[in-house]
Amino acid sequence: MNEQFNRRRLDITATLACLGALCFWAVGPNFIKYLTEYTDVWTQNFLRYSVACLFWLPFLGLSIRRGRLDRSIWRRALLPAAANIIMQSLWAAAFYYIDPAFMVLLTKTNIIWIAGFSLIFFSEERALVGSKRFWAGLGLCVAGVAGVLYFKNDFAAKGTLTGVAIGLACAFMWGLYTVTVKMAFRDIDSRHGFSVISIYTVIGLGVFALKFGDMPACLGMGLRPWAVIVISAVLSIALAHVLYYTAMKRIGATIPALVILAQPVPVLAISHFVFGESLRMLQLVFGVVLLIGAGLAIWSQRDLHTRRIPPPAA
């Protein structure tokens, strides 16, 4: 029996969603680093996620009123929300020890967890196993991250090691978060999914802030830090997560994760001018390798979904 396959063209919506999430997440780490001078990690987390939650709350309320919200979403969102609370706590904490670009590069090890979980749990993504472009992209991405870490000057410093440990733990939780979101919201509107997750996340982060943070101190912050909280919450949390959910829903969890691997490059460009962070020449070379790998990830969409053409009747 002869079999032919018709490969799907690039999904423009998913590609734009990936690139949008990449752009919004490129500014987020520098905002978090900026806020480390004004507030503790627990308070910062709670304030930023509260703004993101309020951003989507009117949309969620309208959906409930019109009967468009799947009631099962409250149960489905529990596991990804738990992963998100832990991941977000680790994510922000690392910036109190290491600089933005290095931290972002470190967390890109999440692709190992995401790819592994996705290939195990999502049958539709197993088509990537036979994609040369996918494996080339993954290999270049891993090599790029490894190179940037290897050539870090103060890698053995105590503060750096603490930040590295937090970053690696965050990478694992990001992989778990990504996969649980994909599993929970296969047939759920991305905006609904994140709206509910943001409510649970605010509750969890609020408990941490009350127990470990210094909430009253935020009242003494000036207008600029508050503006940074609002802008970063809307761009890097409310919009970025929904765009990421949209991309995962359309093309799976692995490819968007590979695209986001390009995040350290724009983060470094911003951090260099704002905080004076710099990478060595060899680290920059491996950063370019990361970009090439992310580009191959986008290209590998052509190998993701195939449609079998039924054979002619006998």
ABEGO torsion letter per residue (X at the ends): XBBBBBBBBBBAAAAAAAAAAAAAAAAAAAAAAAAAAABBAAAAAAAAAAAAAAAAAAAAAAAAAAGABBAAAAAAAAAAAAAAAAAAAAAAAAAAABBAAAAAAAAAAAAAAAAAAAAAABAAAAAAAABAAAAAAAAAAAAAAAAAAAABAAAABAAAAAAAAAAAAAAAAAAAAAAAAAAAAAABBAAAAAAAAAAAAAAAAAAAAAAABBAAAAAABBAAAAAAAAAAAAAAAAAAAAAAAAAAAAAEAAAAAAAAAAAAAAAAAAAAAAAGBBBBAAAAAAAAAAAAAAAAAAAAAAAABBBBBBBBBX
